[in-house]
C-alpha cells in the first residue's frame, strides 16, 4: 500500500463536503472537504504501488480546471486514471449542489 500527497494552489471557496464511490475491487472512494486558505491538499491511499507520476498527471489535469480550496482524500483499490478523474468530477458536482 502506498500513500501519496500533493498540494495545489486554489482560489474559490467551497461550501459543502462530498463523498462519492466505494473502495472495492477496481474502484475508489473520494472524500472532498472545504478548507480555509489558498491551497488544496490531496491525500491518496492506494493498493497499487509505483504510480506516483500517474497520480500526479491525473491530479494536475483535474486542478487545471478546478480551483476550489479543498482537502481531498482518495482511497483507491486499483481504479484506472479515467475512473479517478470521473470520481473527482462527481465529488465536485455533489459539493456544488
C-alpha positions as CSV (number, residue, x, y, z in Angstrom):
1,X,0.0,0.0,0.0
2,X,1.3,3.4,-1.0
3,X,0.4,6.8,0.4
4,X,1.0,9.9,-1.7
5,X,0.3,13.6,-1.0
6,X,0.0,16.6,-3.3
7,X,-0.7,20.3,-2.9
8,X,-2.3,22.7,-5.5
9,X,-2.9,26.4,-5.4
10,X,-6.6,27.2,-5.3
11,X,-8.8,30.3,-5.0
12,X,-12.5,29.5,-4.8
13,X,-14.4,28.8,-1.5
14,X,-16.4,25.5,-1.5
15,X,-19.4,25.2,0.8
16,X,-20.2,21.5,1.0
17,X,-18.5,18.2,1.7
18,X,-18.8,15.4,-0.8
19,X,-18.4,11.6,-0.6
20,X,-18.5,9.5,-3.8
21,X,-17.6,6.0,-4.8
22,X,-16.7,3.0,-2.7
23,X,-13.4,1.2,-2.1
24,X,-13.7,-2.1,-3.8
25,X,-12.0,-4.2,-6.5
26,X,-11.0,-1.8,-9.2
27,X,-12.7,1.3,-7.8
28,X,-12.1,4.2,-5.4
29,X,-13.7,6.5,-2.9
30,X,-13.2,10.3,-3.0
31,X,-13.9,12.4,0.1
32,X,-13.9,16.2,-0.6
33,X,-13.9,18.7,2.2
34,X,-13.9,22.5,2.1
35,X,-10.9,24.2,3.9
36,X,-9.6,27.7,4.6
37,X,-6.6,29.1,2.8
38,X,-5.2,29.3,-0.7
39,X,-4.3,25.8,-1.5
40,X,-5.8,22.3,-1.8
41,X,-4.3,19.2,-0.3
42,X,-4.8,15.7,-1.8
43,X,-4.0,12.5,0.1
44,X,-4.0,9.3,-1.9
45,X,-4.0,5.9,-0.3
46,X,-3.7,3.2,-3.0
47,X,-3.3,-0.5,-3.1
48,X,-1.1,-0.2,-6.2
49,X,2.5,0.9,-5.6
50,X,4.7,2.7,-8.1
51,X,2.2,5.0,-9.8
52,X,3.0,8.4,-8.2
53,X,3.7,10.0,-11.7
54,X,0.3,8.8,-13.0
55,X,-1.5,10.1,-9.9
56,X,0.3,13.5,-10.4
57,X,-0.7,13.6,-14.1
58,X,-4.4,12.9,-13.3
59,X,-4.5,15.4,-10.4
60,X,-2.6,18.1,-12.5
61,X,-5.3,17.7,-15.1
62,X,-8.1,17.9,-12.6
63,X,-6.7,21.0,-10.9
64,X,-6.0,22.7,-14.2
65,X,-9.9,23.0,-14.4
66,X,-10.9,23.1,-10.7
67,X,-9.9,25.9,-8.4
68,X,-11.9,25.0,-5.2
69,X,-10.0,25.2,-1.9
70,X,-10.4,21.7,-0.6
71,X,-8.9,18.7,1.2
72,X,-9.4,15.5,-0.9
73,X,-8.8,12.0,0.4
74,X,-8.7,9.3,-2.2
75,X,-8.9,5.6,-1.1
76,X,-8.0,3.5,-4.2
77,X,-8.3,-0.2,-4.9
78,X,-6.8,-0.1,-8.4
79,X,-9.0,2.3,-10.4
80,X,-8.0,3.4,-13.8
81,X,-6.9,7.1,-14.4
82,X,-10.2,7.7,-16.2
83,X,-12.2,6.4,-13.2
84,X,-10.2,8.6,-10.9
85,X,-11.0,11.7,-12.9
86,X,-14.6,10.8,-13.2
87,X,-14.9,10.3,-9.4
88,X,-13.2,13.6,-8.7
89,X,-15.6,15.4,-11.1
90,X,-18.5,13.6,-9.4
91,X,-17.3,14.9,-6.0
92,X,-17.2,18.4,-7.3
93,X,-20.7,18.1,-8.7
94,X,-22.0,16.8,-5.3
95,X,-20.2,19.6,-3.4
96,X,-21.8,22.3,-5.6
97,X,-25.4,21.1,-5.4
